[in-house]
Amino acid sequence: MNIDKALQKVISKYMTLEDALPTKMPEYVNSFGYFFGTATLSSLAVIFISGIILVFFGPDWWHFTKVGAFVNAVHFWSVEVFYVAITLHFTFKFFKAAWRDGRQRTWMNGWAIYAITIFSGISGTLLQANWDAQWNSQQGKDAFAAIGLSWMNWLNYTTVLTLHVVFFAALIVLLVAAHLTFVRSESPVRPIVNEGKDENEK
């Protein structure tokens, strides 16, 4: 079996080369909705890069060195930017009715990304390796048990680290890749003002 050939068939079935790597975009793409989408992706890239560095050097580094504290702060503030950007992104998209024209899967995929990042963010706060993290994990375990997630041992540092840097991170990467693929294959949603016009009005 030729994997490359199979991938070519799948990609060509859902999008053209111009869709996958567009050289021109419609004028209406130049809007705040897409700007905040790009800001979300940019902040997510910073989150992953800074997070990988933190994982390599460990809590002793980010608690007791100036460089480690700086990288930890970059990671924290990029998360803050991410949530502001993604909230503004789907707010703009909501008022533009971005689920129109068969784009429901893109819309639901975006909400799935948002939901998973909340769990990822919670697990991230428990990795601070300080008294705050210990108190949060102790107080939060009952809440997660109440919604059927008691199997996630939030009091075990290794478990939380694995969930944060492997499980949730992998899910986010896969869903973001799917989201971008959906957007490229479906093309950007047209403005509402352009809908409902007959040919004489164009």
C-alpha positions in Angstrom: 0.0 0.0 0.0 1.3 3.4 -1.0 0.6 5.8 1.9 1.5 8.9 -0.1 -0.9 7.9 -2.9 -3.7 7.2 -0.4 -3.1 10.7 1.2 -3.2 12.3 -2.2 -6.5 10.7 -3.0 -8.0 11.8 0.3 -6.7 15.4 0.0 -7.7 15.8 -3.7 -11.2 14.5 -2.8 -11.9 17.3 -0.4 -9.9 20.2 -1.6 -7.8 21.5 -4.5 -4.2 22.7 -4.3 -5.5 26.3 -4.3 -7.7 25.5 -1.3 -4.9 23.9 0.6 -2.4 26.6 -0.2 -4.3 29.7 -1.4 -2.4 32.6 -3.0 -5.4 34.9 -3.0 -8.2 35.3 -0.5 -11.6 37.2 -0.8 -11.7 40.7 0.5 -14.1 39.8 3.3 -11.5 37.6 4.9 -9.8 40.8 6.0 -11.9 41.1 9.1 -11.5 40.9 12.9 -13.0 37.4 12.9 -10.2 36.0 10.9 -7.6 38.2 12.7 -8.5 36.7 16.1 -8.4 33.3 14.5 -4.8 33.9 13.5 -4.1 35.4 16.9 -5.4 32.2 18.5 -3.1 30.0 16.3 -0.1 32.3 17.0 -0.6 32.2 20.8 -1.1 28.4 20.6 2.2 28.1 18.9 3.9 30.1 21.6 2.1 27.9 24.2 3.5 24.7 22.6 7.0 26.0 22.2 7.3 27.4 25.8 5.6 24.3 27.2 8.1 22.0 25.5 10.9 24.0 27.0 9.3 23.8 30.5 8.8 20.1 30.3 12.5 19.5 29.4 13.9 21.5 32.3 11.2 20.8 35.0 9.8 22.7 38.0 13.1 23.2 39.7 14.2 25.3 36.7 11.1 27.5 36.3 10.8 28.1 40.1 14.5 28.8 40.9 16.0 30.4 37.8 15.3 33.8 36.2 15.2 32.3 32.7 12.9 29.5 33.8 10.6 32.1 35.5 10.6 34.1 32.3 9.7 31.1 30.1 7.0 30.1 32.6 5.6 33.6 32.4 5.6 33.5 28.6 3.7 30.2 28.8 1.2 31.6 31.2 0.5 34.9 29.4 0.3 33.2 26.0 -2.5 31.0 27.5 -4.2 34.2 28.6 -3.9 35.7 25.1 -5.1 32.4 23.6 -8.4 32.5 25.6 -9.0 36.1 24.8 -8.4 35.6 21.1 -10.4 32.4 20.8 -13.3 33.9 22.7 -13.3 36.9 20.4 -12.9 34.7 17.4 -16.0 32.6 18.0 -17.9 35.6 19.1 -17.3 37.3 15.8 -18.1 34.1 14.0 -21.3 33.6 15.9 -22.6 37.0 14.8 -21.5 36.2 11.3 -23.4 33.0 11.4 -20.3 31.0 10.4 -22.2 27.7 10.5 -24.0 28.5 7.3 -23.6 26.7 4.0 -22.9 23.3 5.5 -20.1 24.5 7.9 -21.6 22.9 11.0 -18.7 20.5 11.4 -16.2 23.4 11.4 -18.3 25.2 14.0 -18.7 22.2 16.3 -15.0 21.3 15.8 -14.1 24.8 17.1 -16.2 24.4 20.2 -14.6 21.0 20.8 -11.2 22.6 20.7 -12.4 25.3 23.2 -13.8 22.6 25.6 -10.6 20.5 25.5 -8.4 23.6 26.1 -10.4 24.2 29.3 -9.4 20.8 30.7 -5.9 21.3 29.5 -5.7 24.7 31.2 -7.0 23.2 34.5 -4.4 20.5 34.3 -1.8 23.1 33.6 -2.6 25.0 36.8 -2.0 21.8 38.8 1.6 21.6 37.4 2.8 24.7 39.1 4.3 22.4 41.9 3.4 24.8 44.7 0.8 25.1 47.4 -1.8 26.7 45.1 -1.6 23.7 42.8 -1.9 21.2 45.6 -4.9 23.1 47.1 -6.6 23.3 43.6 -6.1 19.6 42.9 -7.5 18.7 46.3 -10.5 20.9 45.9 -11.2 20.0 42.3 -11.0 16.2 42.5 -14.5 15.9 44.0 -16.0 18.1 41.2 -14.4 15.9 38.5 -15.6 12.8 40.3 -19.1 14.2 40.3 -19.1 14.4 36.4 -17.6 10.9 36.0 -14.0 11.8 35.7 -12.7 10.3 38.9 -10.4 8.0 36.9 -8.3 11.2 36.2 -6.2 11.2 39.3 -5.7 14.9 39.8 -3.6 14.3 42.9 -0.9 12.4 41.0 1.6 14.8 39.5 2.8 12.3 36.8 -0.8 11.6 35.7 -1.6 15.3 35.5 1.6 16.0 33.6 0.8 13.2 31.1 -2.7 14.5 30.6 -1.5 18.0 30.0 1.5 17.5 27.7 0.5 14.3 25.9 -3.2 13.6 25.9 -4.8 17.0 25.8 -2.0 18.5 23.7 -2.4 15.7 21.1 -6.1 16.2 21.0 -5.8 19.9 20.5 -3.2 19.5 17.7 -5.5 17.0 15.8 -8.6 19.1 16.2 -6.8 22.3 15.2 -5.4 20.5 12.1 -9.0 19.3 11.3 -10.4 22.8 11.9 -7.9 24.4 9.4 -8.6 21.6 6.9 -12.3 22.2 7.2 -11.9 26.0 6.7 -9.7 25.5 3.6 -11.9 22.9 2.1 -15.1 24.8 2.6 -13.6 28.3 1.9 -14.3 31.3 4.2 -17.9 31.9 4.9 -19.4 34.7 2.8 -20.8 37.8 4.6 -24.5 37.8 5.4 -25.1 41.0 3.5 -24.2 39.3 0.2 -27.0 36.7 0.7 -30.5 36.9 -0.7 -29.7 39.3 -3.6 -31.0 38.5 -7.0 -28.9 38.8 -10.1 -30.2 42.3 -10.9 -28.8 43.6 -7.6 -25.3 42.3 -8.1 
